[in-house]
Amino acid sequence: MKKTSIWTLILFLPVLAALAGLTALPAVCLAQENLSVTMSLDQGPVIQAGDSVTVTLTPSGGRPPYYYRYIMFVYEQGVSHHSMVDVPDSSHTWMVGFGESVLLRCIVWDADWKEAGCEATLAVQGGVYNPFTITSSSLSPGNVINVGEPITYSVIAQGGQPPYSYSYRLTLHQEDCSIQVEDASQVYSSNSFSYTPDRGIKGYISSNVEDAAGRKAAFQQPLMFTILGDQHPPMGLTATLSVKTQNLSIHKYRLTILASATGGTPPLRFYCSWSIFKDGEIVNHVFEENGAGKFILKGNFEEVKATVWAKDADGWTSDPLRFTFNPSVMEKLPLFERIRINPLDLFDPDWRHPAARLYGLLGTDSSSGPFLDAVLPELVQLELIRPGLIRPEATEPVTTGPVIVQPGLLQPLTTTSPLLPIQQLPSLPRP
């Protein structure tokens, strides 16, 4: 199991970049906790079109090793052309072949994924404006194919400075999962791309084209095509979130997510991304993956959001499931209120539904009676009566005997509290 913690407290600090032997330029830098970075450029603040600019970063603080991301935005006639690279080196060289100005932005992460960044803007002189656009794209033999039949995507570009280079983005979809076959990271010299799908019910394909000077043209709308004849079952990802109150006075909880899938090519891997909030801001991320589909988060939470998904051995990724836990939004319910609870509603990402707070309503510690843990995996309809006087003429509290329920659904409940019986209604059909 792998966990990654990312703290997101960001402080904005103006930094004057300086390195011996380089021309230092003012850079706007932001730092996180004890990690900071300075940026130096070997040219500027004005460069000529066709010049190369070397960016050098000097991180300090944090915990090595450091990881670097370099981003360049070239602006020409109000249009932005951007490039990005992730490299392990503390310096990178950009060639600026056109444009009127360029924004250089850099990000540094340390071993704990704390983040710091810098940016600087340069003026560009001597650039010649030459519009560069994609004029058309097409699919052959058409937008409907069968599984096992090839499909070819072609794109036509004009303007700019030839020769052109091409990259493609192809995504295939099933009912509840998808796979990115081509992610635009591979560069081709051909203006056409062919692929033969063996799975899926539909696909989307688009292209990026770049000229020799670095101008980029992206066809904004991907082309969609339909695939017939796929016999693969859906991924069928399901997940449940159970809550145990470990210390209600200090809002300490144990959250458990159990995920499983009925389809996909084994073995499957399951993933969970937790986002932990304080005062409405994200203060921590926890990422986990494993083959069992069980994820546990313990702590004092004001609010937690979780996203769960699965990936099979062929690389198909399920649509994500999302949960939100926020104990502070518990509603104050009046006496005698009858709450009809359908745990199907728990799959609604908005956990303000009263069913998500059964423990709070019962006023009990879940560790002594895992009511919610037991009911979540079962799609049944229950009826809960708010504790309080049963009726005005009642003089004695009601004692309920063991509740007759389906095996494994609920644990028997016996109480001397003034609580009406919890009754099981007819089970809902399973999906």
Secondary structure, 3 states (H helix, E strand, C coil): CCCCECCCCCEEEEEECCCCCCCCCEEEEEEECCEEEEEEECCCCEEECCEEEEEEEEEECCCCCCEEEEEEEEEECCEEEEEEEEECCCEEEEEECCCCEEEEEEEEECCCCCEEEEEEEEEEECCCCCCEEEEEEEEECCCEEECCCCEEEEEEEEECCCCCEEEEEEEEECCCEEEEEEECCCCECCCEEEECCCCCCEEEEEEEEECCCCCEEECCCCEEEEEECCCCCCCCEEEEEEEEEEEHHHCEEEEEEEEEECCCCCCCEEEEEEEEEECCEEEEEEEEEECCCEEEEEEECCEEEEEEEEECCCCCEECCEEEEECHHHCCCCCCCCEEEECHHHHHCCCCCCHHHHHHHHHCCCHHHCCHHHHHCCCCCCEEEECCCCCCCCCCCCCCECCCCCCCCCCCCCCECCCCCCCEECCCCCCC
